[in-house]
Every structure is written in C-alpha cells, then in structure tokens.
Amino acid sequence: MPLYAILLLAAGTFAFRLAGPALGDRLRIGERTHWRLGVAAAVLLVALVATASLADGSATEGAAFAGWARPAGVLAGGALALRRTPFPLVVIAAAATTAVLRLCGVP
Amino acid sequence: MRSFCRTLDRTTLRDIALVCCADALVAASFGAIAVSGGLPPWVPVVMSLVVFAGAAQFAAVAVVLSGGGVLAAVLAALVLNARLLPFGFAVADLFGGRGGRIRTRLVGAHLMTDEAVAFALRQREPGARRAAYWVSGVALFVSWNGAVLIGALVGGGIEDTGALGLDAAFPVVLLALVLPSLADRATRRAALVGAAVAVAATPFLPPGLPVLCALLGVLVAGRGPLIPPRPAREPLPGAP
C-alpha cells in the first residue's frame, strides 16, 4: 500500500472528523442521513467479512475460492462473538479452528 | 490532563482503561496480520497514526491483501469513516466550538472515535463530557498506536500465516465489530443483500470492487425508523 494512498485516506478521514467542529451551526446532519451512514458502514463490513472469508484474489488472476477452513473458522469465531465472548478469545478460536482444519487436510 | 482525570469518577476511568486494553489487542492483531500478510511494517504503523480509525484500517488492508486496487481500498475505508461525520456535529462543542483555539480543534477532531464519542455522551455535565472525551481520546491514541507498533514488529517473525489460521483473523475481527449493529432488522437486511451482491460479483470484478457494489444493499434498507435510535452505544471493541 503506497504512502500516497495512506495519506489520501488520512485526509479524507480527517475531513469527515473536522466537518462538524468546523461548520458547527451552519450545517445540520439529519437523523435519516445519520442512520443511513450507519447502515452503509454495516453493509460494507458484512460484505468485507463475506468476501474475505470466501475468496482469495490477485489483481492479475482474479478471485478463487479460499477453501473451507477459513470460512469455518470465521463462523466459529462469529458464533462466540454472538455469545459475547471476550474479543481475544473470538480471534484465537477462529484462527485455531482454521489451523486445526488445515492440519486435518481441509483446504 | 491530570485535572481532566480528577473530573471523572473512578468507574469512568476504569471503563476507559478496559476499552484501551481491548483496543490494544485489536491493534496488535492489526499490526501483526498486516505485516504477516506481506506489507512492510511501516504501513500499519503510519496508517494507524494518520488514519486512527480501526475498522477502516482493517478494511483497507483487507482489500489490499486480497489483491484489490489501492483506490478501492481507500474508497471502502472512507465509506466506513463517513459515520464520523455525524459524530463531529454531536461533539463539536467539546473541543472549542466557536472561538476555540484552532489547534485544540484540529487535535480534538483527530482523536474522534466511536469510543471517545460514546464516553463523552455518557456524561451529563459539560465539564465531565469534555474530560471524558479528551482522556479517552488521548489514552486510546497512545494504546492503539503503541500496540500496532508491537504487533507489526512481532508479525514480521511469523512465517506460515496459513498454517496458524491467521487469514481467518481479519474477517472475524470485522465480524465482531459489526455484529452489534446487525440487531437492527433493516440494517441486517441491507447487509445480507449487500454481502450476497459482493460475493456474486467477486468472480467477475477485480478484487476490491465487489465490496463497493455491496453498497447497493443500502437501497433495500428502506427509509429508516421514524425516530431513529439514538446512539446509546456501548463502545465497540476495536473501532477507534
């Protein structure tokens, strides 16, 4: 990831952060826009979870199925997260599930 | 800073410390996974300092590591950070407001995270709000960036990330972050449609773009609740 991309992301993020304090009373964000931005963030995160769990990609060869071990690990971690398991355990359980499945020969 | 700490009660300070610990773990895994995935160590470290937004950092690196284009990575991360926009209006008066010092305003804006906003809005007194915002903001900034650095240094020593199942860690962190917001039915519907669109588009589009196509899912979310739920949110783990 080149430096210019990181700086571009940083600048855009800072603009979002500064808009409220800088504009103050001159602009109001409506409740509906507020809600939609939250929905958009959730939609994007879930899509990232799905694609990052299922596909491996490269810019030249396109995407390929990542195998069963990774999505199984993600599901195991997700189930624990639903039960409000502490975060570190969720991550360890997901990685361990994937690792054990691979050890058993699941791709 | 010390007088700010005195303004806050013990419970709040303890909660801030706990959230810092939880976030530090997320940050360390961010550094480790980014480096073990093949990025040079300065990338997660610099990105954390200048972007300082956990979910967006994870998203950008996930897109890049999956072979996606840099522009797609930046766009996806910016869509996630757009939620900071309404936060800014909610907490603007905490760092200066009108007539405040410019430097205070700039630093205060950079420290804006889900957690700091949540801690501030939980307090009733304006003084306590201000104190909670600054104390949690500074504490999170220090612990987040310190932990990313440690993670990035450790991650370089990990050789076979696949055998350790570390490729499952990225998606599961994002999943743990997003689960609380899926309690809302309209959000859940939009997210499922979006994920289906993204997965269906994955074989046909260059990596990174399918995730952006998922935003079509927002269209099926409807118009939202008549009285949208106020952000009575608990600080999410790992979402500065």
Interface residues (C-beta under 8 A of the other chain):
Chain A: M1 P2 L3 A5 I6 L7 L8 L9 A10 G12 T13 F14 F16 R17 L18 A19 G20 P21 A22 L23 G24 L27 R28 I29 E31 R32 T33 H34 W35 R36 L37 G38 V39 A40 A41 A42 V43 L44 L45 V46 A47 L48 V49 A50 T51 A52 S53 L54 A55 D56 G57 S58 A59 G62 A63 A66 A69 R70 G73 V74 G77 G78 A81 L82 P86 F87 P88 V90 V91 A94 A95 A96 T97 T98 A99 V100 R102 L103
Chain B: A22 L25 V26 S29 L39 V43 V46 M47 V50 V51 F52 A53 A55 A56 A59 A60 V61 A62 V63 V64 S66 G67 G68 G69 V70 L71 A73 V74 A76 A77 L78 V79 L80 N81 A82 R83 L84 L85 P86 F87 G88 F89 A90 V91 A92 F95 G96 G97 R98 R105 L106 G108 A109 H110 M112 G162 A163 L164 G165 L166 D167 A168 A169 F170 P171 V172 V173 L174 L175 A176 L177 V178 L179 S181 L182 A186 T187 A190 A191 L192 G194 A195 V197 A198 V199 T202 P203 P206 P207 P210 V211 A214 L215 G217 V218 A221 R223 G224 P225 I227 P228 P237 G238
